[in-house]
C-alpha cells in the first residue's frame, strides 16, 4: 500500500501547517495559561473549510477524505492540542452522528451550519458511572406527548458550552434494555451546562458537565432507529479513534521538533548536547517510532476511505500513538532538562496535554480489549 500523498493532501498539510505555525503558535501558551477558548482561531479554521473537512460538499463541508482529515488534525496538534481537539471533537463526535444517522430533514436543518463551522457540536456519552463501560448509560429519555423527556447527566463533554455550540447528541436509555441517540439543542429548558472544568491539559478546550432535568427534546430529534444507539456510538468511536491517533502522532512530532531544536542549541561540556550519543539515540528512537505511528494512522484512515473494515486498525493506531506520545513527550522533556519543567516552556504544555490521549476515546486498556476481540480472541 502506497502512502504517497496526493497533491490535494499535500496542499492541506501545507495549509494547516502554516496556519498552526503562523496563527496558533503565537497564542497557544496564552490560551493555555488563561484557559481561554480559541474563538478567533475556530472562526479562521472555519473560513479555511477545516471545521467540516470530511463532510460532503452537498452538506456544506469540504468533501475531503479521512487521510486528509487525519493530516489536518496531526498538524494542528504539533502546535496545540486544545485547538486540535476542538476541531476533532466537533467533526468526528459532534457532526458525524448527524451525517451518518440523521434523516434527510435533520441533515438539511443541522449540517450546513456545523460543516461550515458556524456552530459547534458535541457528543455526550460519558457519565459518572459509564466511561469505559459505555453500555452502563443511566441517562433516560421517555417519550411523552411527542417529546423525549430526558433525565440524567453527562461528564467530560467537549465543546458543549461555548458561545457557538449548537447542541449535543446524547446516549440515553429509551427502554429497559434499549439505548438510543438523540439531539438536545443548547437553550432547551431543563438542560444545564456547568462552568468549564479545570484540567491538567487541554486547558483552552471547552469541557463541561451536562445535566438534564425533565428536559424535553422533540420526538423528531431521535437519530436513526430507536434502540440502535449502542451500535451507532461504537461506530462513531471507531472513526473518532483515527483523529485521536492522529493527535498522538502530532503531539509526538511536536515534542520531537522541540527536542531536536533544543539539543542543537543547548551547549554543555563545550559542545551542543546533540553531539552526545545518549541524546542522538533518544532522537533516533523518537523519529523511528513517530514514522511507525504515522503509518498506522494513515492505514486506518485509508481503509476507512476505501469502505473497508478499519475498527481494528483504528484501535491499534490509537493505542500505539497514545503510548508513543507519552514516550516521546517524556524523552523530549528530559532533553530540555530543568528548562522543560518550567511552565513557560512549550514542552511542558505538550507534556501535560499528552496524558489524555491514553484515556479519551477509550483507555489503553479498552483499546487492548477491542483489538483482542477483533483478533478473534
C-alpha positions as CSV (number, residue, x, y, z in Angstrom):
1,X,0.0,0.0,0.0
2,X,1.4,3.3,-1.1
3,X,1.0,6.3,1.3
4,X,2.3,8.9,-1.1
5,X,0.2,11.9,-0.6
6,X,-1.9,13.3,-3.4
7,X,-1.4,17.0,-4.5
8,X,-4.6,17.9,-2.6
9,X,-3.4,16.1,0.6
10,X,-0.1,17.9,0.4
11,X,-1.9,21.2,0.0
12,X,-4.0,20.5,3.1
13,X,-0.9,19.6,5.0
14,X,1.0,22.7,4.0
15,X,-2.0,24.9,4.6
16,X,-2.7,23.6,8.1
17,X,1.0,23.6,9.0
18,X,1.3,27.2,8.0
19,X,-1.8,28.2,9.9
20,X,-0.7,26.3,13.0
21,X,2.8,28.0,12.9
22,X,1.6,31.5,12.0
23,X,-1.7,31.8,13.9
24,X,-1.8,29.1,16.6
25,X,1.8,29.0,17.9
26,X,2.0,32.7,18.9
27,X,-1.1,32.5,21.2
28,X,-1.0,28.8,22.3
29,X,0.8,29.4,25.6
30,X,-1.5,32.4,26.5
31,X,-4.7,30.4,25.7
32,X,-3.4,27.6,27.9
33,X,-2.4,29.8,30.8
34,X,-5.8,31.6,30.7
35,X,-7.9,28.6,29.9
36,X,-9.5,30.6,27.2
37,X,-11.4,29.1,24.3
38,X,-9.9,30.0,20.9
39,X,-13.0,31.6,19.3
40,X,-10.9,33.6,16.8
41,X,-8.9,30.6,15.6
42,X,-12.1,28.5,15.2
43,X,-13.5,31.2,13.0
44,X,-10.4,31.3,10.9
45,X,-10.4,27.4,10.7
46,X,-14.0,27.6,9.5
47,X,-13.0,30.1,6.8
48,X,-10.4,27.6,5.6
49,X,-13.0,24.9,5.4
50,X,-11.3,22.8,8.1
51,X,-14.3,22.6,10.5
52,X,-16.1,20.3,8.1
53,X,-13.2,18.8,6.2
54,X,-14.5,15.2,5.8
55,X,-18.2,16.3,5.4
56,X,-19.6,16.0,1.8
57,X,-19.8,19.2,-0.1
58,X,-23.6,18.7,-0.6
59,X,-24.0,19.3,3.1
60,X,-21.7,22.3,3.2
61,X,-18.4,20.6,4.0
62,X,-15.1,20.4,2.1
63,X,-15.6,16.8,0.9
64,X,-12.1,15.7,2.0
65,X,-11.1,12.2,2.7
66,X,-10.2,10.7,6.0
67,X,-6.5,10.7,5.3
68,X,-6.6,14.5,4.7
69,X,-8.6,14.9,7.9
70,X,-6.0,12.9,9.9
71,X,-3.2,15.0,8.4
72,X,-5.0,18.3,9.4
73,X,-5.5,17.1,13.0
74,X,-1.9,16.0,13.2
75,X,-0.6,19.3,12.0
76,X,-2.7,21.3,14.5
77,X,-1.6,19.0,17.4
78,X,2.0,19.6,16.6
79,X,1.5,23.1,17.9
80,X,-1.5,22.9,20.2
81,X,-3.8,20.1,21.4
82,X,-6.6,22.3,22.6
83,X,-7.2,23.7,19.1
84,X,-6.9,20.3,17.6
85,X,-9.3,18.5,19.9
86,X,-11.8,21.4,19.3
87,X,-11.8,20.5,15.6
88,X,-11.6,16.7,16.1
89,X,-14.4,16.5,18.7
90,X,-16.7,18.8,16.7
91,X,-16.1,16.8,13.5
92,X,-15.8,13.2,14.5
93,X,-18.1,13.2,17.5
94,X,-20.4,16.1,17.1
95,X,-21.1,16.3,13.4
96,X,-20.6,12.8,12.2
97,X,-23.6,11.3,14.0
98,X,-25.9,13.7,12.1
99,X,-24.2,12.8,8.8
100,X,-24.3,9.0,9.4
101,X,-27.7,8.6,11.2
102,X,-29.7,11.8,10.6
103,X,-32.8,11.8,8.4
104,X,-32.7,14.0,5.3
105,X,-34.7,16.6,7.1
106,X,-32.2,16.6,10.1
107,X,-29.2,16.8,7.7
108,X,-30.8,19.7,5.8
109,X,-31.6,21.5,9.1
110,X,-28.4,21.0,11.0
111,X,-25.4,20.1,8.9
112,X,-24.8,23.3,6.9
113,X,-24.0,25.4,10.0
114,X,-21.9,22.5,11.5
115,X,-20.0,21.7,8.4
116,X,-19.2,25.4,7.8
117,X,-18.0,25.8,11.4
118,X,-20.6,28.5,12.2
119,X,-21.8,26.3,15.0
120,X,-20.1,23.6,17.1
121,X,-21.5,20.2,18.1
122,X,-20.8,17.9,21.0
123,X,-21.3,14.2,21.7
124,X,-22.4,13.1,25.2
125,X,-21.6,9.5,26.1
126,X,-19.5,9.5,29.3
127,X,-21.3,9.6,32.7
128,X,-20.0,9.3,36.2
129,X,-20.7,5.6,36.1
130,X,-20.4,5.0,32.4
131,X,-17.0,5.6,30.9
132,X,-15.1,2.5,29.7
133,X,-18.3,0.6,30.3
134,X,-20.3,2.6,27.7
135,X,-23.3,0.3,27.9
136,X,-23.8,1.4,31.6
137,X,-25.6,4.6,30.5
138,X,-28.1,5.7,33.1
139,X,-29.5,8.8,31.4
140,X,-33.1,8.2,30.4
141,X,-35.4,9.5,27.7
142,X,-39.1,8.8,27.9
143,X,-41.4,9.6,25.0
144,X,-44.4,11.6,26.3
145,X,-46.8,13.5,24.1
146,X,-44.4,14.0,21.2
147,X,-41.3,14.8,23.2
148,X,-38.4,12.9,24.7
149,X,-38.3,13.8,28.4
150,X,-34.6,13.4,29.4
151,X,-33.2,12.9,32.9
152,X,-29.6,12.3,33.8
153,X,-26.2,13.7,33.4
154,X,-23.0,13.5,31.2
155,X,-19.4,14.2,32.2
156,X,-16.2,15.4,30.5
157,X,-18.1,16.6,27.3
158,X,-16.0,18.6,24.8
159,X,-17.4,21.7,23.0
160,X,-20.8,21.6,24.8
161,X,-20.8,25.0,26.4
162,X,-19.2,27.5,24.0
163,X,-21.0,30.6,22.8
164,X,-21.3,29.0,19.3
165,X,-22.3,25.5,20.4
166,X,-25.5,24.3,18.7
167,X,-26.2,21.2,20.8
168,X,-25.2,17.8,21.9
169,X,-26.1,14.3,20.7
170,X,-26.5,12.1,23.8
171,X,-26.9,8.4,24.5
172,X,-29.9,7.7,26.6
173,X,-32.0,4.7,27.7
174,X,-35.3,4.8,25.8
175,X,-36.3,1.4,27.2
176,X,-35.3,-1.2,29.8
177,X,-32.6,-2.8,27.5
178,X,-32.6,-0.1,24.9
179,X,-30.1,2.8,24.2
180,X,-30.8,5.4,21.6
181,X,-29.1,8.6,20.4
182,X,-31.0,11.9,20.4
183,X,-30.2,15.6,20.0
184,X,-30.6,18.2,22.7
185,X,-30.1,21.7,21.5
186,X,-28.5,24.4,23.7
187,X,-31.0,26.6,25.4
188,X,-33.6,23.8,25.9
189,X,-35.3,24.2,29.2
190,X,-34.1,21.8,31.8
191,X,-30.7,21.4,30.1
192,X,-28.0,22.8,32.4
193,X,-24.3,23.2,31.3
194,X,-21.7,23.5,34.1
195,X,-18.9,26.0,34.2
196,X,-15.8,24.9,32.3
197,X,-14.0,22.1,34.1
198,X,-10.4,22.6,35.4
199,X,-8.0,20.2,33.7
200,X,-4.4,19.1,33.7
201,X,-4.1,19.7,30.0
202,X,-6.2,20.8,27.0
203,X,-6.9,23.9,29.1
204,X,-8.1,26.0,26.2
205,X,-10.6,23.3,25.2
206,X,-14.2,23.5,26.4
207,X,-15.0,20.6,28.8
208,X,-18.3,20.6,30.7
209,X,-20.6,18.5,32.8
210,X,-24.2,18.4,31.4
211,X,-27.4,17.9,33.5
212,X,-30.9,17.0,32.2
213,X,-33.9,17.5,34.4
214,X,-37.2,16.8,32.7
215,X,-35.6,18.2,29.6
216,X,-38.0,18.0,26.6
217,X,-36.4,17.3,23.2
218,X,-38.8,17.0,20.2
219,X,-39.6,13.4,19.1
220,X,-38.0,14.2,15.8
221,X,-34.6,14.7,17.4
222,X,-34.1,10.9,17.6
223,X,-31.1,10.0,15.4
224,X,-31.6,6.8,13.4
225,X,-33.7,3.9,14.6
226,X,-34.8,3.7,18.2
227,X,-32.7,1.2,20.2
228,X,-29.7,1.4,17.8
229,X,-27.7,3.9,19.9
230,X,-25.2,1.4,21.2
231,X,-24.2,0.3,17.8
232,X,-24.2,3.8,16.5
233,X,-21.8,5.2,19.1
234,X,-19.5,2.3,18.7
235,X,-19.2,3.2,15.0
236,X,-18.7,6.8,15.9
237,X,-15.9,5.9,18.3
238,X,-14.2,3.8,15.7
239,X,-13.9,6.8,13.4
240,X,-13.1,9.1,16.2
241,X,-10.1,7.0,17.2
242,X,-8.4,7.8,13.9
243,X,-8.5,11.5,14.8
244,X,-7.2,10.9,18.3
245,X,-4.5,8.7,16.9
246,X,-3.5,11.5,14.6
247,X,-3.3,13.7,17.6
248,X,-0.9,11.2,19.2
249,X,1.4,11.4,16.2
250,X,1.1,15.2,16.0
251,X,1.9,15.7,19.7
252,X,4.9,13.3,19.4
253,X,6.1,15.1,16.3
254,X,5.8,18.5,18.0
255,X,7.7,17.3,21.1
256,X,10.4,15.8,18.9
257,X,10.7,19.1,16.9
258,X,11.2,21.0,20.2
259,X,13.8,18.5,21.5
260,X,15.7,18.4,18.2
261,X,16.0,22.1,18.1
262,X,16.9,22.5,21.7
263,X,19.5,19.7,21.6
264,X,21.4,21.7,18.9
265,X,21.2,24.9,20.8
266,X,22.0,23.8,24.3
267,X,25.7,23.7,25.0
268,X,27.2,21.5,27.7
269,X,30.8,20.4,28.2
270,X,31.8,22.7,25.3
271,X,29.5,21.4,22.6
272,X,25.8,21.1,21.7
273,X,24.2,18.2,23.6
274,X,23.0,16.9,20.2
275,X,26.6,15.7,19.7
276,X,26.4,13.3,22.6
277,X,25.4,9.8,21.6
278,X,22.9,9.5,24.5
279,X,20.9,12.4,23.1
280,X,21.3,11.2,19.5
281,X,19.9,7.7,20.4
282,X,16.9,9.3,22.1
283,X,16.2,11.4,19.0
284,X,16.7,8.4,16.7
285,X,14.3,6.3,18.6
286,X,11.7,9.1,18.7
287,X,11.9,9.7,15.0
288,X,11.6,6.0,14.2
289,X,8.6,5.5,16.4
290,X,6.8,8.5,15.0
291,X,7.2,7.2,11.5
292,X,5.7,3.9,12.6
293,X,2.8,5.6,14.3
294,X,2.0,7.8,11.3
295,X,1.9,4.7,9.1
296,X,-0.6,3.1,11.5
297,X,-2.8,6.2,11.4
298,X,-2.7,6.5,7.6
299,X,-3.5,2.9,7.2
300,X,-6.6,3.1,9.3
301,X,-7.7,6.3,7.6
302,X,-7.0,4.8,4.1
303,X,-9.1,1.7,5.0
304,X,-12.0,3.9,6.1
305,X,-11.8,5.8,2.8
306,X,-11.8,2.6,0.9
307,X,-15.0,1.5,2.6
308,X,-13.2,-1.5,4.2
309,X,-13.3,-2.6,7.8
310,X,-11.0,-0.4,9.9
311,X,-12.0,-0.7,13.5
312,X,-9.1,-3.0,14.4
313,X,-6.5,-0.7,12.7
314,X,-8.1,2.4,14.3
315,X,-7.8,0.8,17.8
316,X,-4.2,-0.2,17.1
317,X,-3.3,3.2,15.9
318,X,-5.0,4.9,18.9
319,X,-3.3,2.6,21.4
320,X,0.1,2.8,19.8
321,X,0.2,6.6,19.3
322,X,-1.1,7.3,22.7
323,X,1.7,5.4,24.3
324,X,4.2,6.7,21.6
325,X,3.3,10.3,22.5
326,X,3.9,9.5,26.2
327,X,7.4,8.1,25.5
328,X,8.3,11.0,23.2
329,X,6.9,13.8,25.4
330,X,8.8,12.3,28.3
331,X,12.1,11.9,26.4
332,X,11.7,15.4,24.9
333,X,11.2,17.0,28.3
334,X,14.2,15.1,29.7
335,X,16.3,16.5,26.9
336,X,15.2,20.0,27.9
337,X,16.2,19.3,31.5
338,X,15.2,21.9,34.1
339,X,14.1,24.4,31.4
340,X,11.5,21.9,30.2
341,X,10.0,21.7,33.7
342,X,9.2,25.4,33.6
343,X,5.6,26.3,32.8
344,X,6.6,28.8,30.1
345,X,8.4,26.1,28.2
346,X,6.3,24.7,25.2
347,X,7.4,21.2,26.0
348,X,5.8,21.4,29.5
349,X,2.4,22.2,27.8
350,X,2.8,19.2,25.4
351,X,3.8,17.0,28.3
352,X,0.6,17.9,30.2
353,X,-1.6,17.7,27.1
354,X,-0.3,14.2,26.3
355,X,-1.8,12.1,29.1
356,X,-5.4,12.3,28.0
357,X,-4.5,10.6,24.7
358,X,-4.2,7.4,26.7
359,X,-7.6,7.9,28.3
360,X,-10.1,9.7,26.0
361,X,-11.9,7.8,23.2
362,X,-11.3,4.6,25.1
363,X,-8.4,4.0,27.5
364,X,-5.4,2.0,26.6
365,X,-6.9,-1.0,28.4
366,X,-10.1,-0.7,26.4
367,X,-8.2,-0.5,23.2
368,X,-6.5,-3.8,24.0
369,X,-9.9,-5.3,24.7
370,X,-11.2,-4.1,21.3
371,X,-8.1,-5.3,19.5
372,X,-8.2,-8.7,21.2
373,X,-11.9,-9.1,20.3
374,X,-11.2,-8.1,16.6
375,X,-8.4,-10.6,16.5
376,X,-10.9,-13.3,17.3
377,X,-9.8,-13.9,20.9
